[in-house]
Amino acid sequence: MFLNEAQWQALAGALRVLEAELLALGLWGEVRPHDSCLNSAAPFALDTLSFEEWLQWVFLPRMAAYVASRSRPSAACNLQPMGEEAFACLGRRKLGLLMALGEVDRMAAPLSPAHPIQVP
């Protein structure tokens, strides 16, 4: 599916909300992990990073680059199900974060390879 400018802007906004939620919950790190941790081939880099580290240091920068270049990622996001598991320890405090993850999933879904690009 082809995204119009408003949809790209909405995705950028959803990414900013996700960052703000991570910051508000104290899940934003100050120290960048070693490159070997960031280059993991495992889903969400679970073998080398916590989910919030992966969001901060891998996912958000990649998505910002996709938005800036108006290009498609190679896979669907599917963040919210992972967030439900990874942030279960936060109890009710996780609700805003899960909503932000779900919104990113929803806004990025048309970019998924499962959705064909339609030329305007």
C-alpha atoms as an extended CHARMM CRD file, in Angstrom:
* protein
*
       120  EXT
         1         1  MET       CA              0.0000000000        0.0000000000        0.0000000000  PROA      1               0.0000000000
         2         2  PHE       CA              1.2240000000        3.4730000000       -0.7700000000  PROA      2               0.0000000000
         3         3  LEU       CA              1.3500000000        5.8120000000        2.2310000000  PROA      3               0.0000000000
         4         4  ASN       CA              0.4030000000        9.4090000000        1.7350000000  PROA      4               0.0000000000
         5         5  GLU       CA              2.2340000000       12.2120000000        3.5300000000  PROA      5               0.0000000000
         6         6  ALA       CA             -0.3100000000       12.3400000000        6.3630000000  PROA      6               0.0000000000
         7         7  GLN       CA              0.2050000000        8.6230000000        7.0330000000  PROA      7               0.0000000000
         8         8  TRP       CA              3.9930000000        9.0390000000        7.0920000000  PROA      8               0.0000000000
         9         9  GLN       CA              3.5860000000       11.9130000000        9.5430000000  PROA      9               0.0000000000
        10        10  ALA       CA              1.2270000000        9.8210000000       11.6900000000  PROA      10              0.0000000000
        11        11  LEU       CA              3.7960000000        7.0140000000       11.8090000000  PROA      11              0.0000000000
        12        12  ALA       CA              6.5040000000        9.5140000000       12.8000000000  PROA      12              0.0000000000
        13        13  GLY       CA              4.2040000000       10.7910000000       15.5410000000  PROA      13              0.0000000000
        14        14  ALA       CA              3.5290000000        7.2630000000       16.8030000000  PROA      14              0.0000000000
        15        15  LEU       CA              7.2790000000        6.6790000000       17.0220000000  PROA      15              0.0000000000
        16        16  ARG       CA              7.7130000000        9.8790000000       19.0620000000  PROA      16              0.0000000000
        17        17  VAL       CA              4.9420000000        8.7540000000       21.4450000000  PROA      17              0.0000000000
        18        18  LEU       CA              6.6830000000        5.3980000000       21.8830000000  PROA      18              0.0000000000
        19        19  GLU       CA              9.9350000000        7.1660000000       22.7410000000  PROA      19              0.0000000000
        20        20  ALA       CA              8.1210000000        9.4260000000       25.2160000000  PROA      20              0.0000000000
        21        21  GLU       CA              6.5240000000        6.4170000000       26.9340000000  PROA      21              0.0000000000
        22        22  LEU       CA              9.8930000000        4.7000000000       27.3050000000  PROA      22              0.0000000000
        23        23  LEU       CA             11.3360000000        7.8760000000       28.7880000000  PROA      23              0.0000000000
        24        24  ALA       CA              8.3960000000        8.3940000000       31.1610000000  PROA      24              0.0000000000
        25        25  LEU       CA              8.7430000000        4.8570000000       32.5050000000  PROA      25              0.0000000000
        26        26  GLY       CA             12.4850000000        5.1660000000       33.0400000000  PROA      26              0.0000000000
        27        27  LEU       CA             13.1920000000        2.6090000000       30.3210000000  PROA      27              0.0000000000
        28        28  TRP       CA             15.4290000000        4.8900000000       28.2620000000  PROA      28              0.0000000000
        29        29  GLY       CA             19.1060000000        4.0610000000       28.5990000000  PROA      29              0.0000000000
        30        30  GLU       CA             21.9680000000        6.5260000000       28.6860000000  PROA      30              0.0000000000
        31        31  VAL       CA             24.6940000000        4.1500000000       27.5350000000  PROA      31              0.0000000000
        32        32  ARG       CA             24.6240000000        2.6660000000       24.0380000000  PROA      32              0.0000000000
        33        33  PRO       CA             25.1780000000       -1.1140000000       24.0480000000  PROA      33              0.0000000000
        34        34  HSD       CA             28.2300000000       -2.5300000000       22.3200000000  PROA      34              0.0000000000
        35        35  ASP       CA             27.9030000000       -2.9660000000       18.5490000000  PROA      35              0.0000000000
        36        36  SER       CA             28.0180000000       -6.7590000000       18.8830000000  PROA      36              0.0000000000
        37        37  CYS       CA             24.8440000000       -6.5880000000       20.9920000000  PROA      37              0.0000000000
        38        38  LEU       CA             23.1000000000       -4.3650000000       18.4580000000  PROA      38              0.0000000000
        39        39  ASN       CA             23.9210000000       -6.6430000000       15.5230000000  PROA      39              0.0000000000
        40        40  SER       CA             22.1980000000       -9.7480000000       16.8460000000  PROA      40              0.0000000000
        41        41  ALA       CA             20.2820000000      -11.8260000000       14.3000000000  PROA      41              0.0000000000
        42        42  ALA       CA             17.7810000000      -13.0360000000       16.9130000000  PROA      42              0.0000000000
        43        43  PRO       CA             14.2550000000      -11.5730000000       16.8240000000  PROA      43              0.0000000000
        44        44  PHE       CA             14.2300000000       -8.3350000000       18.8510000000  PROA      44              0.0000000000
        45        45  ALA       CA             17.9070000000       -9.1340000000       19.6450000000  PROA      45              0.0000000000
        46        46  LEU       CA             16.6200000000      -11.0310000000       22.6730000000  PROA      46              0.0000000000
        47        47  ASP       CA             19.8840000000      -12.8810000000       23.0410000000  PROA      47              0.0000000000
        48        48  THR       CA             21.8480000000       -9.6620000000       23.6370000000  PROA      48              0.0000000000
        49        49  LEU       CA             19.4230000000       -6.8360000000       24.5750000000  PROA      49              0.0000000000
        50        50  SER       CA             16.3580000000       -6.2310000000       26.6840000000  PROA      50              0.0000000000
        51        51  PHE       CA             13.2700000000       -5.3650000000       24.6540000000  PROA      51              0.0000000000
        52        52  GLU       CA             13.4200000000       -1.7100000000       25.7010000000  PROA      52              0.0000000000
        53        53  GLU       CA             17.0920000000       -1.5350000000       24.6610000000  PROA      53              0.0000000000
        54        54  TRP       CA             16.2080000000       -3.0160000000       21.2840000000  PROA      54              0.0000000000
        55        55  LEU       CA             13.3820000000       -0.4840000000       20.8620000000  PROA      55              0.0000000000
        56        56  GLN       CA             15.6740000000        2.4260000000       21.7340000000  PROA      56              0.0000000000
        57        57  TRP       CA             18.8760000000        1.4660000000       19.9800000000  PROA      57              0.0000000000
        58        58  VAL       CA             17.6960000000       -0.6280000000       17.0100000000  PROA      58              0.0000000000
        59        59  PHE       CA             14.0030000000       -0.2380000000       16.2060000000  PROA      59              0.0000000000
        60        60  LEU       CA             13.4470000000        3.5030000000       16.6590000000  PROA      60              0.0000000000
        61        61  PRO       CA             16.5450000000        4.5370000000       14.6520000000  PROA      61              0.0000000000
        62        62  ARG       CA             15.6690000000        2.1080000000       11.8450000000  PROA      62              0.0000000000
        63        63  MET       CA             12.0850000000        3.2960000000       11.6970000000  PROA      63              0.0000000000
        64        64  ALA       CA             13.2080000000        6.9310000000       11.7130000000  PROA      64              0.0000000000
        65        65  ALA       CA             15.3900000000        6.1430000000        8.6860000000  PROA      65              0.0000000000
        66        66  TYR       CA             12.4550000000        4.4540000000        6.9020000000  PROA      66              0.0000000000
        67        67  VAL       CA             10.2490000000        7.4620000000        7.5930000000  PROA      67              0.0000000000
        68        68  ALA       CA             12.9200000000        9.9160000000        6.4490000000  PROA      68              0.0000000000
        69        69  SER       CA             13.5080000000        8.0230000000        3.2060000000  PROA      69              0.0000000000
        70        70  ARG       CA              9.8420000000        7.0280000000        2.7460000000  PROA      70              0.0000000000
        71        71  SER       CA             10.9280000000        3.4140000000        2.2790000000  PROA      71              0.0000000000
        72        72  ARG       CA              9.5110000000        0.0970000000        3.4390000000  PROA      72              0.0000000000
        73        73  PRO       CA             10.9310000000       -2.0400000000        6.2460000000  PROA      73              0.0000000000
        74        74  SER       CA             11.6370000000       -5.6710000000        5.3900000000  PROA      74              0.0000000000
        75        75  ALA       CA              9.1550000000       -7.0880000000        7.9060000000  PROA      75              0.0000000000
        76        76  ALA       CA              6.0450000000       -6.2210000000        9.9020000000  PROA      76              0.0000000000
        77        77  CYS       CA              6.5860000000       -4.7310000000       13.3500000000  PROA      77              0.0000000000
        78        78  ASN       CA              4.3700000000       -6.8410000000       15.6650000000  PROA      78              0.0000000000
        79        79  LEU       CA              5.6460000000       -5.0030000000       18.7280000000  PROA      79              0.0000000000
        80        80  GLN       CA              2.6230000000       -5.0790000000       20.9920000000  PROA      80              0.0000000000
        81        81  PRO       CA              2.5520000000       -8.8620000000       21.6190000000  PROA      81              0.0000000000
        82        82  MET       CA              6.2400000000       -8.7750000000       22.5490000000  PROA      82              0.0000000000
        83        83  GLY       CA              5.6550000000       -5.7190000000       24.7310000000  PROA      83              0.0000000000
        84        84  GLU       CA              2.8630000000       -7.4600000000       26.6180000000  PROA      84              0.0000000000
        85        85  GLU       CA              5.3050000000      -10.1630000000       27.6410000000  PROA      85              0.0000000000
        86        86  ALA       CA              8.4100000000       -8.0110000000       28.1160000000  PROA      86              0.0000000000
        87        87  PHE       CA              6.6640000000       -5.3380000000       30.1840000000  PROA      87              0.0000000000
        88        88  ALA       CA              4.3530000000       -7.5600000000       32.2410000000  PROA      88              0.0000000000
        89        89  CYS       CA              6.3920000000       -6.6800000000       35.3400000000  PROA      89              0.0000000000
        90        90  LEU       CA              5.2540000000       -3.0470000000       35.0540000000  PROA      90              0.0000000000
        91        91  GLY       CA              1.6580000000       -3.9040000000       35.9210000000  PROA      91              0.0000000000
        92        92  ARG       CA             -0.8010000000       -1.1480000000       35.0710000000  PROA      92              0.0000000000
        93        93  ARG       CA              2.0310000000        1.2850000000       34.3630000000  PROA      93              0.0000000000
        94        94  LYS       CA              2.6080000000       -0.5260000000       31.0660000000  PROA      94              0.0000000000
        95        95  LEU       CA             -0.7730000000        0.3970000000       29.5420000000  PROA      95              0.0000000000
        96        96  GLY       CA              0.3540000000        3.6040000000       27.8190000000  PROA      96              0.0000000000
        97        97  LEU       CA              3.4500000000        1.8630000000       26.5200000000  PROA      97              0.0000000000
        98        98  LEU       CA              1.4010000000       -1.0360000000       25.1270000000  PROA      98              0.0000000000
        99        99  MET       CA             -0.9570000000        1.4380000000       23.4680000000  PROA      99              0.0000000000
       100       100  ALA       CA              2.0300000000        3.1960000000       21.8900000000  PROA      100             0.0000000000
       101       101  LEU       CA              3.4330000000       -0.1160000000       20.6340000000  PROA      101             0.0000000000
       102       102  GLY       CA              0.0490000000       -1.0480000000       19.1800000000  PROA      102             0.0000000000
       103       103  GLU       CA             -0.2410000000        2.3080000000       17.4340000000  PROA      103             0.0000000000
       104       104  VAL       CA              3.1770000000        1.8700000000       15.8320000000  PROA      104             0.0000000000
       105       105  ASP       CA              2.1050000000       -1.6130000000       14.7020000000  PROA      105             0.0000000000
       106       106  ARG       CA             -1.0890000000       -0.2140000000       13.2250000000  PROA      106             0.0000000000
       107       107  MET       CA              0.5420000000        2.7570000000       11.5150000000  PROA      107             0.0000000000
       108       108  ALA       CA              3.3780000000        0.6510000000       10.0830000000  PROA      108             0.0000000000
       109       109  ALA       CA              1.1580000000       -2.2320000000        8.9180000000  PROA      109             0.0000000000
       110       110  PRO       CA              0.6500000000       -0.7880000000        5.4120000000  PROA      110             0.0000000000
       111       111  LEU       CA              4.4390000000       -0.8440000000        4.9950000000  PROA      111             0.0000000000
       112       112  SER       CA              4.6340000000       -4.5670000000        5.6840000000  PROA      112             0.0000000000
       113       113  PRO       CA              5.7400000000       -6.8020000000        2.7990000000  PROA      113             0.0000000000
       114       114  ALA       CA              2.3690000000       -8.5420000000        3.1960000000  PROA      114             0.0000000000
       115       115  HSD       CA              0.7360000000       -5.3520000000        1.8620000000  PROA      115             0.0000000000
       116       116  PRO       CA              1.4260000000       -4.7390000000       -1.8120000000  PROA      116             0.0000000000
       117       117  ILE       CA              2.5770000000       -1.2840000000       -2.8620000000  PROA      117             0.0000000000
       118       118  GLN       CA             -0.0040000000        0.5100000000       -4.9450000000  PROA      118             0.0000000000
       119       119  VAL       CA              1.3670000000        3.0810000000       -7.3150000000  PROA      119             0.0000000000
       120       120  PRO       CA             -0.6930000000        6.2750000000       -7.1250000000  PROA      120             0.0000000000
